[in-house]
C-alpha cells in the first residue's frame, strides 16, 4: 500500500532543458494513481521513484487504519523546511472484514473474534531490571501482541521475574529469537492458547484541548466501551499546561 503521491512543484532541469514538475515521465508512469502537489517548490517524486511505486504498490490509499509492527526511514540529501524523509510501515490490519466468517484471526463469534495465539515465557533472576523496558520493546518489535512481567520467587529463594509474550503463531519464531537474544535466559517455554477479543475500531475525535484518538470495542456491531488513547491525552495535557488527571477528566467529559 502507498499513500497519495506528493509530486512537489516548480521546475526541474534535464538534458532537454527546463521542464515543469511533475516531469513527463512521472506523469506517464503514475497514470491512474492518486497524486497531490504543492508541499515543496521542487521535485519530490522522481521518475525512478514513480516507477518503483507503480511496480510495487497494489493499492493507493490515505486510509492508515492498521497496526504498526515496525517503521523504517530513508533520508534525502536536499535541505527542506519539512523533513526530507521516506517513511515505510510494516503493518497489519487490526481486524478482518466483518463479512468474513473465517480469517487468520480465527472464527468470529457473537462475543468477538476467537483466535489462536502462543505464549512464550522464561524465568529470569540475573538480569539488570533497567533492561526490562528495552526487552519489552524488542519483543513488540519482533511481533508480540502483548508483553508482561510477573514477579516470582525462584530456587534458593531468589527474587526473579517471569517474562511473558503473547503473539500469533506466525510470529512465534521471531519472538523466541528476540527473547533469547535480549535476555540472560538460557531457554524458554511456549504453549498455545485461544483468546476471544472484541472487535476494535479507532476514530479521531475533536475536543476543546485538541484531537484525540478514541479506541472502541464492539460486540455485534454495537460499541460496548470506549477509551481515549493515553499518548494523545498526555500530549494534550503537556500542550495545554494541564495535569494528566485534569486532561483526562476534560476529554472524558466531552467524549461522554
C-alpha angles and dihedrals in degrees: 000000000000134000122239109298117252108217100183121213146248122059138310128205120229136161089283093054134254114350132175124257124281094051116227092251091055091050092052096044094048095046107146095015120114111253139179135189144193101068090113134014093238141050114302099168118051125198088254092052091046090051092052091051094046091051102040106034121090096178134022111207141140091212104116099179098139142105113257115227100172139353131213132185136205115201123213126211100226116100109237137172087238124050110282094220139132109211123199125189127204097207145161131213110256095229139359120259111281091236092065116095092197135020141154086284094063134248120335116231132183091267095049141282118332110209141179117241142169128227117206119192142175134177116232128190103157107053128104108253088220086075095058095091092049092049092051091050090050092052092050089049089051091057107275115152093202136007128191141170124219123194112234140168114236136188117317087026091281118165108236145150136244109222111206131184128186117205144153116272091252091060096048095102097045092047091048091051091050093047093053094041097049101041137054092242119125093207147353141215129226137191136179121249138180122222136187115217130184116239111264136212132178124208134173115237127191116231133174088262095048140277118327131184114237122203115208131191118215133197120186089353093303126112110245099175141357136194135183117245109263096220091052094050091047091052091048091050091053093044092051098040093244134134115255090244092055093045090051091050092052095046093045093049093050093045090051 
